[in-house]
Amino acid sequence: MNKKELNLFLPAVALIVAISGFLVSCQLLMPAIAVNQAKISAYKTDINKAQEKLDSIGAADKSMVKISDLVSNLLIAVPDSVDAPNLITEIESIAAQNQVALSSISPPEDISLGLSVEENEAQTNSSGLIANLAISGPFQNTYNFISAIESSIRFSKITSLTITSSEEGMLGTSIAIEVYKRPSVTASIGTEANNE
């Protein structure tokens, strides 16, 4: 072979070797590439599933916060005991906000037995207690006070309402409010046991 033929032959051989090497490497590497691509696809699927679970957990967390807030409000709305000092403070606050004079207020008493809160909780499992109060003020302020009592977060019901005209533009109002508490667990268990 002369130099000219050798110069033509070497690039052709190099090209053949390169093509052969490429084909051999493809034959050796293609299964590994296919396996790796399958793994990547599986990882992407796992990542998508994990993201869906994270999104679901986030939604559940938001739902739990809402439920927790609702339970907190329900515990305020129907407390386990009708504590007279807190109820009186709440009524006094509503009276001050609506600019009515709160001339008298009696602590809650059991509807049927006429017991104080402490006596009621010791002897009965009644869920309704009556608080009596008297207010005075202009019509609109009295109306706003009554509306505020009715829409208060604490579950209550106005059972009687007596309005009298005192001086010009002023009303005197006597109100009996039935306030509620959750039944005690021990009394509920005792009642269930007696029913069985």
Phi and psi in degrees as GROMACS dihedral restraints (atoms count N, CA, C in turn):
[ dihedral_restraints ]
;  ai    aj    ak    al  type     phi  dphi    fc
    3     4     5     6     1   -91.1    20    10
    4     5     6     7     1   177.0    20    10
    6     7     8     9     1   -66.5    20    10
    7     8     9    10     1   -36.7    20    10
    9    10    11    12     1   -67.5    20    10
   10    11    12    13     1   -43.0    20    10
   12    13    14    15     1   -67.6    20    10
   13    14    15    16     1   -36.1    20    10
   15    16    17    18     1   -66.0    20    10
   16    17    18    19     1   -38.5    20    10
   18    19    20    21     1   -65.4    20    10
   19    20    21    22     1   -31.4    20    10
   21    22    23    24     1   -82.0    20    10
   22    23    24    25     1   -33.7    20    10
   24    25    26    27     1   -74.0    20    10
   25    26    27    28     1   -40.3    20    10
   27    28    29    30     1   -62.8    20    10
   28    29    30    31     1   -45.6    20    10
   30    31    32    33     1   -63.4    20    10
   31    32    33    34     1   -36.3    20    10
   33    34    35    36     1   -65.5    20    10
   34    35    36    37     1   -42.2    20    10
   36    37    38    39     1   -65.0    20    10
   37    38    39    40     1   -42.4    20    10
   39    40    41    42     1   -61.8    20    10
   40    41    42    43     1   -41.0    20    10
   42    43    44    45     1   -64.8    20    10
   43    44    45    46     1   -42.6    20    10
   45    46    47    48     1   -64.7    20    10
   46    47    48    49     1   -42.9    20    10
   48    49    50    51     1   -63.9    20    10
   49    50    51    52     1   -41.6    20    10
   51    52    53    54     1   -64.3    20    10
   52    53    54    55     1   -44.6    20    10
   54    55    56    57     1   -64.6    20    10
   55    56    57    58     1   -41.9    20    10
   57    58    59    60     1   -63.3    20    10
   58    59    60    61     1   -44.6    20    10
   60    61    62    63     1   -62.0    20    10
   61    62    63    64     1   -40.9    20    10
   63    64    65    66     1   -63.3    20    10
   64    65    66    67     1   -45.1    20    10
   66    67    68    69     1   -65.0    20    10
   67    68    69    70     1   -42.9    20    10
   69    70    71    72     1   -64.0    20    10
   70    71    72    73     1   -45.1    20    10
   72    73    74    75     1   -65.4    20    10
   73    74    75    76     1   -35.8    20    10
   75    76    77    78     1   -63.3    20    10
   76    77    78    79     1   -42.3    20    10
   78    79    80    81     1   -64.4    20    10
   79    80    81    82     1   -35.7    20    10
   81    82    83    84     1   -81.8    20    10
   82    83    84    85     1   -38.3    20    10
   84    85    86    87     1   -88.6    20    10
   85    86    87    88     1   -25.7    20    10
   87    88    89    90     1   -57.4    20    10
   88    89    90    91     1   -44.0    20    10
   90    91    92    93     1   -62.1    20    10
   91    92    93    94     1   -40.3    20    10
   93    94    95    96     1   -65.4    20    10
   94    95    96    97     1   -40.1    20    10
   96    97    98    99     1   -64.4    20    10
   97    98    99   100     1   -43.2    20    10
   99   100   101   102     1   -62.0    20    10
  100   101   102   103     1   -42.0    20    10
  102   103   104   105     1   -63.8    20    10
  103   104   105   106     1   -44.5    20    10
  105   106   107   108     1   -65.1    20    10
  106   107   108   109     1   -39.0    20    10
  108   109   110   111     1   -65.8    20    10
  109   110   111   112     1   -37.6    20    10
  111   112   113   114     1   -64.2    20    10
  112   113   114   115     1   -40.4    20    10
  114   115   116   117     1   -64.5    20    10
  115   116   117   118     1   -43.2    20    10
  117   118   119   120     1   -61.3    20    10
  118   119   120   121     1   -42.7    20    10
  120   121   122   123     1   -62.7    20    10
  121   122   123   124     1   -42.3    20    10
  123   124   125   126     1   -64.8    20    10
  124   125   126   127     1   -40.9    20    10
  126   127   128   129     1   -63.0    20    10
  127   128   129   130     1   -40.8    20    10
  129   130   131   132     1   -63.7    20    10
  130   131   132   133     1   -39.7    20    10
  132   133   134   135     1   -63.4    20    10
  133   134   135   136     1   -44.1    20    10
  135   136   137   138     1   -62.9    20    10
  136   137   138   139     1   -40.5    20    10
  138   139   140   141     1   -64.3    20    10
  139   140   141   142     1   -41.9    20    10
  141   142   143   144     1   -62.8    20    10
  142   143   144   145     1   -42.3    20    10
  144   145   146   147     1   -64.7    20    10
  145   146   147   148     1   -41.3    20    10
  147   148   149   150     1   -63.9    20    10
  148   149   150   151     1   -39.5    20    10
  150   151   152   153     1   -64.9    20    10
  151   152   153   154     1   -40.0    20    10
  153   154   155   156     1   -62.0    20    10
  154   155   156   157     1   -40.7    20    10
  156   157   158   159     1   -65.7    20    10
  157   158   159   160     1   -40.8    20    10
  159   160   161   162     1   -62.4    20    10
  160   161   162   163     1   -42.2    20    10
  162   163   164   165     1   -63.1    20    10
  163   164   165   166     1   -40.8    20    10
  165   166   167   168     1   -64.4    20    10
  166   167   168   169     1   -41.3    20    10
  168   169   170   171     1   -64.8    20    10
  169   170   171   172     1   -40.6    20    10
  171   172   173   174     1   -61.8    20    10
  172   173   174   175     1   -43.4    20    10
  174   175   176   177     1   -65.3    20    10
  175   176   177   178     1   -41.2    20    10
  177   178   179   180     1   -64.6    20    10
  178   179   180   181     1   -37.9    20    10
  180   181   182   183     1   -63.4    20    10
  181   182   183   184     1   -44.4    20    10
  183   184   185   186     1   -62.7    20    10
  184   185   186   187     1   -39.9    20    10
  186   187   188   189     1   -64.8    20    10
  187   188   189   190     1   -40.3    20    10
  189   190   191   192     1   -64.3    20    10
  190   191   192   193     1   -38.2    20    10
  192   193   194   195     1   -63.5    20    10
  193   194   195   196     1   -43.3    20    10
  195   196   197   198     1   -62.7    20    10
  196   197   198   199     1   -43.5    20    10
  198   199   200   201     1   -65.3    20    10
  199   200   201   202     1   -39.4    20    10
  201   202   203   204     1   -62.4    20    10
  202   203   204   205     1   -42.8    20    10
  204   205   206   207     1   -63.2    20    10
  205   206   207   208     1   -40.8    20    10
  207   208   209   210     1   -64.1    20    10
  208   209   210   211     1   -43.7    20    10
  210   211   212   213     1   -63.4    20    10
  211   212   213   214     1   -41.7    20    10
  213   214   215   216     1   -60.2    20    10
  214   215   216   217     1   -43.8    20    10
  216   217   218   219     1   -65.1    20    10
  217   218   219   220     1   -38.6    20    10
  219   220   221   222     1   -66.2    20    10
  220   221   222   223     1   -36.6    20    10
  222   223   224   225     1   -66.8    20    10
  223   224   225   226     1   -30.8    20    10
  225   226   227   228     1   -75.7    20    10
  226   227   228   229     1   -42.2    20    10
  228   229   230   231     1   -64.4    20    10
  229   230   231   232     1   -41.4    20    10
  231   232   233   234     1  -128.4    20    10
  232   233   234   235     1    84.9    20    10
  234   235   236   237     1   -70.7    20    10
  235   236   237   238     1   166.8    20    10
  237   238   239   240     1   -76.6    20    10
  238   239   240   241     1   -16.0    20    10
  240   241   242   243     1  -146.0    20    10
  241   242   243   244     1   148.8    20    10
  243   244   245   246     1   -91.0    20    10
  244   245   246   247     1    88.7    20    10
  246   247   248   249     1   -78.9    20    10
  247   248   249   250     1   115.6    20    10
  249   250   251   252     1   -57.3    20    10
  250   251   252   253     1   -44.1    20    10
  252   253   254   255     1   -59.4    20    10
  253   254   255   256     1   -43.1    20    10
  255   256   257   258     1   -68.7    20    10
  256   257   258   259     1   -38.8    20    10
  258   259   260   261     1   -64.7    20    10
  259   260   261   262     1   -43.8    20    10
  261   262   263   264     1   -63.3    20    10
  262   263   264   265     1   -42.5    20    10
  264   265   266   267     1   -61.4    20    10
  265   266   267   268     1   -40.8    20    10
  267   268   269   270     1   -64.1    20    10
  268   269   270   271     1   -44.2    20    10
  270   271   272   273     1   -65.8    20    10
  271   272   273   274     1   -41.0    20    10
  273   274   275   276     1   -61.5    20    10
  274   275   276   277     1   -39.8    20    10
  276   277   278   279     1   -64.6    20    10
  277   278   279   280     1   -43.3    20    10
  279   280   281   282     1   -64.1    20    10
  280   281   282   283     1   -38.9    20    10
  282   283   284   285     1   -64.3    20    10
  283   284   285   286     1   -42.2    20    10
  285   286   287   288     1   -66.0    20    10
  286   287   288   289     1   -40.4    20    10
  288   289   290   291     1   -63.5    20    10
  289   290   291   292     1   -34.9    20    10
  291   292   293   294     1   -98.2    20    10
  292   293   294   295     1     7.0    20    10
  294   295   296   297     1    54.8    20    10
  295   296   297   298     1    51.2    20    10
  297   298   299   300     1  -118.5    20    10
  298   299   300   301     1   149.8    20    10
  300   301   302   303     1   -85.9    20    10
  301   302   303   304     1   125.1    20    10
  303   304   305   306     1   -95.5    20    10
  304   305   306   307     1    97.5    20    10
  306   307   308   309     1   -80.4    20    10
  307   308   309   310     1   -30.6    20    10
  309   310   311   312     1  -155.0    20    10
  310   311   312   313     1   152.0    20    10
  312   313   314   315     1  -151.1    20    10
  313   314   315   316     1   135.9    20    10
  315   316   317   318     1  -111.1    20    10
  316   317   318   319     1   143.3    20    10
  318   319   320   321     1   -61.8    20    10
  319   320   321   322     1   157.0    20    10
  321   322   323   324     1   -60.6    20    10
  322   323   324   325     1   141.0    20    10
  324   325   326   327     1  -127.9    20    10
  325   326   327   328     1   152.4    20    10
  327   328   329   330     1   -62.3    20    10
  328   329   330   331     1   137.0    20    10
  330   331   332   333     1   -61.2    20    10
  331   332   333   334     1   -47.8    20    10
  333   334   335   336     1   -89.1    20    10
  334   335   336   337     1   -30.6    20    10
  336   337   338   339     1  -103.6    20    10
  337   338   339   340     1   -13.0    20    10
  339   340   341   342     1    67.2    20    10
  340   341   342   343     1    29.4    20    10
  342   343   344   345     1   -93.8    20    10
  343   344   345   346     1   156.1    20    10
  345   346   347   348     1   -72.5    20    10
  346   347   348   349     1   172.0    20    10
  348   349   350   351     1   -57.4    20    10
  349   350   351   352     1   -46.9    20    10
  351   352   353   354     1   -63.8    20    10
  352   353   354   355     1   -43.5    20    10
  354   355   356   357     1   -65.8    20    10
  355   356   357   358     1   -39.6    20    10
  357   358   359   360     1   -61.7    20    10
  358   359   360   361     1   -47.6    20    10
  360   361   362   363     1   -65.7    20    10
  361   362   363   364     1   -29.0    20    10
  363   364   365   366     1   -77.7    20    10
  364   365   366   367     1   -32.1    20    10
  366   367   368   369     1  -109.4    20    10
  367   368   369   370     1   -21.5    20    10
  369   370   371   372     1  -141.5    20    10
  370   371   372   373     1   168.2    20    10
  372   373   374   375     1  -116.0    20    10
  373   374   375   376     1    29.5    20    10
  375   376   377   378     1   -63.7    20    10
  376   377   378   379     1   142.4    20    10
  378   379   380   381     1   -98.2    20    10
  379   380   381   382     1    -6.9    20    10
  381   382   383   384     1  -118.6    20    10
  382   383   384   385     1   130.0    20    10
  384   385   386   387     1  -128.0    20    10
  385   386   387   388     1   147.7    20    10
  387   388   389   390     1  -106.0    20    10
  388   389   390   391     1   131.9    20    10
  390   391   392   393     1  -116.7    20    10
  391   392   393   394     1   133.7    20    10
  393   394   395   396     1  -108.7    20    10
  394   395   396   397     1   139.1    20    10
  396   397   398   399     1  -146.4    20    10
  397   398   399   400     1   157.2    20    10
  399   400   401   402     1  -129.4    20    10
  400   401   402   403     1   133.9    20    10
  402   403   404   405     1  -131.3    20    10
  403   404   405   406     1   163.3    20    10
  405   406   407   408     1  -144.9    20    10
  406   407   408   409     1   145.2    20    10
  408   409   410   411     1   168.3    20    10
  409   410   411   412     1   177.2    20    10
  411   412   413   414     1   -63.3    20    10
  412   413   414   415     1   160.9    20    10
  414   415   416   417     1   -54.4    20    10
  415   416   417   418     1   -51.4    20    10
  417   418   419   420     1   -63.2    20    10
  418   419   420   421     1   -40.5    20    10
  420   421   422   423     1   -66.2    20    10
  421   422   423   424     1   -40.0    20    10
  423   424   425   426     1   -64.1    20    10
  424   425   426   427     1   -44.5    20    10
  426   427   428   429     1   -59.4    20    10
  427   428   429   430     1   -45.7    20    10
  429   430   431   432     1   -63.3    20    10
  430   431   432   433     1   -38.0    20    10
  432   433   434   435     1   -62.6    20    10
  433   434   435   436     1   -47.6    20    10
  435   436   437   438     1   -62.2    20    10
  436   437   438   439     1   -42.5    20    10
  438   439   440   441     1   -62.5    20    10
  439   440   441   442     1   -40.1    20    10
  441   442   443   444     1   -66.2    20    10
  442   443   444   445     1   -38.3    20    10
  444   445   446   447     1   -63.5    20    10
  445   446   447   448     1   -44.8    20    10
  447   448   449   450     1   -66.4    20    10
  448   449   450   451     1   -31.6    20    10
  450   451   452   453     1   -99.7    20    10
  451   452   453   454     1     8.2    20    10
  453   454   455   456     1   -60.9    20    10
  454   455   456   457     1   152.9    20    10
  456   457   458   459     1   -64.6    20    10
  457   458   459   460     1   -29.4    20    10
  459   460   461   462     1   -75.0    20    10
  460   461   462   463     1   130.8    20    10
  462   463   464   465     1   -67.5    20    10
  463   464   465   466     1   122.6    20    10
  465   466   467   468     1  -154.6    20    10
  466   467   468   469     1   165.9    20    10
  468   469   470   471     1  -144.5    20    10
  469   470   471   472     1   132.3    20    10
  471   472   473   474     1   -78.8    20    10
  472   473   474   475     1   119.1    20    10
  474   475   476   477     1   -96.4    20    10
  475   476   477   478     1   -27.1    20    10
  477   478   479   480     1  -150.6    20    10
  478   479   480   481     1   149.1    20    10
  480   481   482   483     1  -145.5    20    10
  481   482   483   484     1   123.3    20    10
  483   484   485   486     1  -124.5    20    10
  484   485   486   487     1   123.0    20    10
  486   487   488   489     1  -115.3    20    10
  487   488   489   490     1   131.1    20    10
  489   490   491   492     1  -128.7    20    10
  490   491   492   493     1   151.4    20    10
  492   493   494   495     1   -89.7    20    10
  493   494   495   496     1   123.7    20    10
  495   496   497   498     1   -96.9    20    10
  496   497   498   499     1   -82.1    20    10
  498   499   500   501     1  -113.6    20    10
  499   500   501   502     1   175.8    20    10
  501   502   503   504     1   -58.5    20    10
  502   503   504   505     1   122.4    20    10
  504   505   506   507     1    80.6    20    10
  505   506   507   508     1    -0.8    20    10
  507   508   509   510     1  -115.0    20    10
  508   509   510   511     1   143.8    20    10
  510   511   512   513     1  -119.6    20    10
  511   512   513   514     1   142.0    20    10
  513   514   515   516     1  -103.9    20    10
  514   515   516   517     1   130.2    20    10
  516   517   518   519     1  -130.9    20    10
  517   518   519   520     1   129.2    20    10
  519   520   521   522     1  -107.2    20    10
  520   521   522   523     1   129.4    20    10
  522   523   524   525     1  -129.4    20    10
  523   524   525   526     1   134.9    20    10
  525   526   527   528     1  -110.9    20    10
  526   527   528   529     1   124.7    20    10
  528   529   530   531     1  -116.9    20    10
  529   530   531   532     1   127.2    20    10
  531   532   533   534     1   -91.4    20    10
  532   533   534   535     1   120.0    20    10
  534   535   536   537     1  -109.5    20    10
  535   536   537   538     1   151.7    20    10
  537   538   539   540     1  -116.4    20    10
  538   539   540   541     1   154.4    20    10
  540   541   542   543     1  -138.2    20    10
  541   542   543   544     1   160.7    20    10
  543   544   545   546     1   -72.7    20    10
  544   545   546   547     1   143.1    20    10
  546   547   548   549     1   -63.3    20    10
  547   548   549   550     1   145.0    20    10
  549   550   551   552     1   -70.7    20    10
  550   551   552   553     1   146.6    20    10
  552   553   554   555     1   -67.0    20    10
  553   554   555   556     1   -41.1    20    10
  555   556   557   558     1   -65.8    20    10
  556   557   558   559     1   -38.2    20    10
  558   559   560   561     1   -68.8    20    10
  559   560   561   562     1   -38.2    20    10
  561   562   563   564     1   -64.3    20    10
  562   563   564   565     1   -40.7    20    10
  564   565   566   567     1   -65.7    20    10
  565   566   567   568     1   -42.3    20    10
  567   568   569   570     1   -63.0    20    10
  568   569   570   571     1   -39.9    20    10
  570   571   572   573     1   -65.0    20    10
  571   572   573   574     1   -43.3    20    10
  573   574   575   576     1   -63.0    20    10
  574   575   576   577     1   -40.5    20    10
  576   577   578   579     1   -65.7    20    10
  577   578   579   580     1   -38.7    20    10
  579   580   581   582     1   -68.0    20    10
  580   581   582   583     1   -34.3    20    10
  582   583   584   585     1   -69.5    20    10
  583   584   585   586     1   -27.9    20    10
